[in-house]
Amino acid sequence: MDILSAGGLLLLPIIVCGLLSAFIVIERVFYFRAIDRRDEELEKSLDLAFAKYDYVTAETLCTSAETPLGIVLKKAIQSKKKLAEADMREVVQNEMDLVVPMFDRWIGFLSTIANVAMLLGLLGTVIGNIRAFSVLGEGGSLLNQEILAEAIAQSLVTTAAGLIVAIPTFVAFGFLSRASEKRISEMERFVTTILLKLTGRLV
């Protein structure tokens, strides 16, 4: 509590940044785990359905999966019924462009949150230094020494708090960005395989 008190009001928005960062990281980790599990089951089930040329079941499986991959594959299966191969590929690519943001949801905010936390820490440092120099210019009374100590404490605490939030948030941003890119790449690979099967180029 002494540390929190020393940080002053600027510590509150830094704490809010930390909580927002933690929420986004936890939400994305659970989301990725959930779609990984569903997509793994979907791929296995689709292999069986396509082996029997059972496209009705395949479409139902895609709908039930409720994942970006399922959405794209459902569009691919529906397009097979009424579009030529070139048009089907274009429709599927457009659908992939629409679902990609589902992987990146909130991740971009992490970079912003990290920058804001760091800047708030820097602002606290500047304000603390201004207070400290102001006190030094007023003389050396006991009261002034106490205010000087508070100003220095505010400067140090806000700087540390900003870095404590910013550094892990930057790390999480990089980790989740790579995780998103990996899943997008895997989705593109599997969709390509399904398109080849739908067009009869792969058995």
N, C-alpha and C positions, 0 to 999 in steps of 0.2 A: 504493500500500500504506500509505503514511503517513496518507492521508486515511481509509482504511478502518479502520486501527488507532485513529485519533482518534475515530471514531464510536462505538466500543465495541460491546457485544453487541446493543444495540438496532438497530444498522445491519443485522444479519442478517435479522430479520423484515421490515424495509423492503425489502431486496433480494429476499426471497422474494415479497413483494407485487408487486414490479416484474416478476419472472419470470412469475408467475401472470397478471398483466395482459397481458403480451406474448403468452403462450400463447393466451389467450382471443381477443385481437384477431386474431391470425394464423389461428386455427382458424375464426372466424366469417367473415373475409374470403374464405378459400378455399372455405368452405361456400356462401356467397352466390354466388360466381363459378360454382361447379359447378352449383348449381340454376338459375341464370340461363341457363346454356348448355343444360341439359337441358330446361328449360321452353320455351325458344325453339324447340327442335327438336320438342318435343311439340305445341306449338300449331300449327306448320306441318303436322305429320303428321295431327293430328286434323281440321284443316280439310279435308284430302283425304279422310279416312275418312268424315266426316259428309256430305261432298258425295255420296258413294256409298251413304249410309245403312248403312255397314259397321260396326255397333256391336261386333262380335266383335273386329275388328282394333283399333278404338278402345280397347276394354278392355285388350287386350294391350299397346298402346302406353303406356297409363297405368301398367300394372304394371311395365313395363320402365323407365320414367322414374325411379322410386324417389324422387320429390320430394313435398312436401306437396300441390302442385297435382295431381299424378298420383293421389295417394291419394283426394283429394276427388272428382275427376272419375270415377274408377273406381266409387266409391260411387254417384255420380249415374247412371251408365250401368246399373249393376246394379239400382238402384231403379226405373228406367223400366220394367223388365220386370214388376214385381209391385205397384207402388204407384200410387195416384192422385197427381195433380200436387201437391196441398197436402201430402200425406204425404211425397212425394219431396223437396220443398223443406225440410221440417223435418229429414229425415234428413241431407240435404246440409249444412244449417246446423250440425247436431250434429257432423258429421264435420269441418267447418271449425274448430269450437271445439276439437276434439281435436288438430288439426295445427298450430294457431297457435303453441303453445309450442315447436315445432321451430324456428321462426324466432328466438324470443327466448332460446333455450338459452344459458346462461352470461352473457348480456349484463347481467342484473341484478346479477351478482356484481361487475361492474366498479365500480359505485357504492359497494358495500361495501368493496372493496379500496382505492379512492381514499380513503375516509373513514378506514379503518384505518391506511393509510400516513401520512396527515396527523396522526392522533392519536398514532401512534408517534413521529413527528418532534417533536410538541409535548411528549410525555413525555420525550424525550431532552433537550429544552430545559430542562424543569423540573428533571430530575435534574442536568444540568450546572450550572444556576444554584444548586441546593442545595449541590453540591460547592464551587462557587466561593465562595459566602458563608460556608461552613464554614471554608474555608482563610483567607479574609480575617479571620475572627474569631480565628484562631490566631496571628496575627503575620505577620512579613514575612521569614522565613528563606528562603534560596535554594531549599531543598527545597519549601517551601510555594509559592514562585513557580512552580516547575515544575508542581506539582499544579494550581495555579490556571490555568495555561496549558492544561493537558490538559482541565480542566473546561469552560473556555470553548470549546475546540476541539470537544469532544463536543457541546456545546449547538448550535454553529453547523452542524456537519456533519450531525447527525441532522435538524435543521430543514430544511436544504437538501435532504437525501436524501428526506425525506418529501414535500416539495413537488415535487421532480423526478419522483417516482412518481405523486403524486396528480393533478397538473395534466394530463399527457397521458392519464391514465386517465379522468378526467372528460370530456375532449374525445372520446376513443374511445367512451365510453359514449353520449354524445349522437349521434355519427356513426352508430354501429351501431344505436341505437334508431330513428333516422330511416330507416335502410336497411331495417330489419325492417318498419316501418310501411308503407313504400313497397311492399314485396313482398307484404305481406298485402293491401293495397288492390288491387294488380294481380291477385292471385289471385281476390279477390272479383269483380272486373270480369269476368275471363275465365270464371269459374264461372257467373256470371249469364248470359253469352252462350250457354254450352253448355246451360244449363237451358232457355233460350228455344228453342234448336234441338231439344232432346229433346222439348219439349212442343208442337212444331210452330208456335210463334209467330214463329220466325225461320228463314228459309231460308238 
